[in-house]
Amino acid sequence: MNKINVGLIGFGNVGSGVVKILRDKKQLLCKKSGVEINIKKICDKDFKSRRPVSVEKSLLTRSPKEVIEDPQIDIVVELIGGIHPAKEIIIQALEGGKNVVTANKALLAQEGKELFALARDRAKNIYFEASVGAGIPIIKALREGLVANKFHDIFGIVNGTSNFVLSEMSRNNCTFARAIAEAKTRGFAEKDPSLDINGIDSAHKLILLTYLCFGRLVSLNDIFVEGISHISISDINYAKELGLEIKLLAIAKIEKGELEVRVHPTLIPMDHLLASVDGIDNAFYVSSDLAGNLLFYGPGAGQLCAASAVVSDLMDITKDIKAGLFKSVLNNVPDISVKKLRKIDEIESRYYIRILAMDKPGVLARVSGILGKFGISIASVSQKERRKAQIVPIVMVSHEAKEKNMRQALVTIDRLNVVRPKSVAIRIEEV
Ligand SMILES: NC(=O)c1ccc[n+]([C@@H]2O[C@H](COP(=O)([O-])OP(=O)(O)OC[C@H]3O[C@@H](n4cnc5c(N)ncnc54)[C@H](OP(=O)(O)O)[C@@H]3O)[C@@H](O)[C@H]2O)c1
């Protein structure tokens, strides 16, 4: 076999980047794989908008069927995004005996169980390197480079938009609204950035990372998800005084045999490597038993970054086909040390707490009394201003406390007539 035919569905941002790389790097890729990767058909809804590469009209079609049903096509690349008809396209491609490459984290997070099972049944593969971290080869690293490792945890900054917003607030002392506006102006946020800001995009990626690290395909409902829209510039600044930096982290970790999967704004020590990951960059901090602690870092989006990962998947499948191999990337072995998923109420962490309370004698004692009643002990307290008989911020850092207790304590504190709701608690991770 000296030629592999590829059919592309979705000739948009990433799709046109893939075609450009396959054209520009044709000789190099051929030398490395010993096979020519040939684009046989390209499908899109329309071809009017400008692309960074020109292609012969004879390759173009508006019908996905023409790609999926072409018997000469070996690999179908789905780059349209969304759930439907992307799901149907992948199902039909697998049923037609084709391997699939996709960058569609939302689809795999929601429908992965069915799609991966079908791929296994048909002895085909779904490769999805671009779906997490774009060009950062984190999936290949977890799947292959670290194959003999047992993972303890993975902490990811996996959403460039929210990381840009938090970095902008932290570095330029601006409000959330201004940071979002800046992200839109610079093309780092969609018109409606809610999936990025509310943590759902990060949760989709966490589902795939958890699958690769722990062999568990959890669902979105299993993940605790909290976004960044309630984060204020004053909390960022108070946390800085404590030597802490805020990041939206996607976290999967094992504690006492229980797997925690959560996405939320997290305070981490300023001198930790993840704290300096700024702007639209992504990073993954992985702890493993053999290779130790590793950081993967780089741009988490962008046409050529994502297309680079798609081409890497195409090369992997090409080599497998050439070698006559069926090698499932999906045969993740569940980590048997994981007894169950831990609910958010049961997690334990240190907390940054900010309360707005009346500056008068006895108030602090009442607040500490409530925290004590819920078993929460305080490591440090500082009152940020002095304005007698007026509301002032009080910032505390707790020792390890149970989430459920912290929530109940804050609800009780917010009911005090000397406190102005709503008090803030941000989890601190000892990454
Ligand atoms: N952009 C990135 O940096 C990046 C990074 C990692 C992963 N990804 C993932 O890559 C995938 C593609 O993203 P993208 O940024 O390339 O999106 P995009 O620029 O919107 O490209 C998608 C293309 O598919 C076309 N399309 C939509 N539905 C179709 C259908 N039913 N049949 C044929 N064509 C259809 C769209 O046409 P219309 O425009 O006319 O709808 C558009 O040209 C998504 O799953 C995304 O999450 C993107």
The ligand as a Tripos MOL2 file, in Angstrom:
@<TRIPOS>MOLECULE
LIG
   48    52     1     0     0
SMALL
NO_CHARGES

@<TRIPOS>ATOM
      1 N1        -10.6070   26.1320   16.1020 N.am      1 LIG1
      2 C1         -9.7830   25.5440   16.9530 C.2       1 LIG1
      3 O1         -8.7700   26.1370   17.3630 O.2       1 LIG1
      4 C2        -10.0630   24.1630   17.4370 C.ar      1 LIG1
      5 C3         -9.1530   23.5610   18.3030 C.ar      1 LIG1
      6 C4         -9.3870   22.2520   18.7300 C.ar      1 LIG1
      7 C5        -10.5290   21.6020   18.3110 C.ar      1 LIG1
      8 N2        -11.4210   22.2290   17.4940 N.ar      1 LIG1
      9 C6        -12.6080   21.4870   17.0660 C.3       1 LIG1
     10 O2        -12.5200   21.2810   15.6550 O.3       1 LIG1
     11 C7        -13.8310   21.1980   15.1020 C.3       1 LIG1
     12 C8        -13.9360   22.2060   13.9530 C.3       1 LIG1
     13 O3        -13.6880   23.5020   14.4580 O.3       1 LIG1
     14 P1        -13.4420   24.7490   13.4950 P.3       1 LIG1
     15 O4        -12.8910   25.8160   14.3570 O.co2     1 LIG1
     16 O5        -12.7100   24.3200   12.2870 O.co2     1 LIG1
     17 O6        -14.9550   25.1100   13.1050 O.3       1 LIG1
     18 P2        -15.4550   25.9110   11.7980 P.3       1 LIG1
     19 O7        -14.4250   26.8740   11.3690 O.co2     1 LIG1
     20 O8        -16.8160   26.3910   12.1190 O.co2     1 LIG1
     21 O9        -15.5310   24.7750   10.6850 O.3       1 LIG1
     22 C9        -16.5820   23.8690   10.5710 C.3       1 LIG1
     23 C10       -16.9450   23.7640    9.0990 C.3       1 LIG1
     24 O10       -17.8490   22.6950    8.9230 O.3       1 LIG1
     25 C11       -18.9360   23.1540    8.1170 C.3       1 LIG1
     26 N3        -20.1250   22.3690    8.4230 N.ar      1 LIG1
     27 C12       -20.9540   22.4850    9.4880 C.ar      1 LIG1
     28 N4        -21.9310   21.5670    9.4280 N.ar      1 LIG1
     29 C13       -21.7240   20.8720    8.2850 C.ar      1 LIG1
     30 C14       -22.4030   19.7930    7.6720 C.ar      1 LIG1
     31 N5        -23.4950   19.2540    8.2070 N.pl3     1 LIG1
     32 N6        -21.9210   19.3160    6.4940 N.ar      1 LIG1
     33 C15       -20.8120   19.8610    5.9400 C.ar      1 LIG1
     34 N7        -20.1300   20.8760    6.4830 N.ar      1 LIG1
     35 C16       -20.5810   21.3820    7.6560 C.ar      1 LIG1
     36 C17       -19.0830   24.6110    8.5080 C.3       1 LIG1
     37 O11       -19.8140   25.3210    7.5300 O.3       1 LIG1
     38 P3        -20.6190   26.6500    8.0000 P.3       1 LIG1
     39 O12       -19.5670   27.6170    8.4720 O.co2     1 LIG1
     40 O13       -21.3180   27.0790    6.7690 O.co2     1 LIG1
     41 O14       -21.5500   26.2180    9.1090 O.co2     1 LIG1
     42 C18       -17.6130   25.0500    8.5840 C.3       1 LIG1
     43 O15       -17.1140   25.3790    7.3050 O.3       1 LIG1
     44 C19       -14.7990   21.4540   16.2690 C.3       1 LIG1
     45 O16       -15.2280   20.2260   16.7680 O.3       1 LIG1
     46 C20       -13.9360   22.1800   17.2870 C.3       1 LIG1
     47 O17       -14.3950   22.0030   18.6040 O.3       1 LIG1
     48 C21       -11.2120   23.4910   17.0500 C.ar      1 LIG1
@<TRIPOS>BOND
     1     1     2 1
     2     2     3 2
     3     2     4 1
     4     4     5 ar
     5     4    48 ar
     6     5     6 ar
     7     6     7 ar
     8     7     8 ar
     9     8     9 1
    10     8    48 ar
    11     9    10 1
    12     9    46 1
    13    10    11 1
    14    11    12 1
    15    11    44 1
    16    12    13 1
    17    13    14 1
    18    14    15 2
    19    14    16 1
    20    14    17 1
    21    17    18 1
    22    18    19 2
    23    18    20 1
    24    18    21 1
    25    21    22 1
    26    22    23 1
    27    23    24 1
    28    23    42 1
    29    24    25 1
    30    25    26 1
    31    25    36 1
    32    26    27 ar
    33    26    35 ar
    34    27    28 ar
    35    28    29 ar
    36    29    30 ar
    37    29    35 ar
    38    30    31 1
    39    30    32 ar
    40    32    33 ar
    41    33    34 ar
    42    34    35 ar
    43    36    37 1
    44    36    42 1
    45    37    38 1
    46    38    39 2
    47    38    40 1
    48    38    41 1
    49    42    43 1
    50    44    45 1
    51    44    46 1
    52    46    47 1
@<TRIPOS>SUBSTRUCTURE
     1 LIG1         1 GROUP 0 **** ****
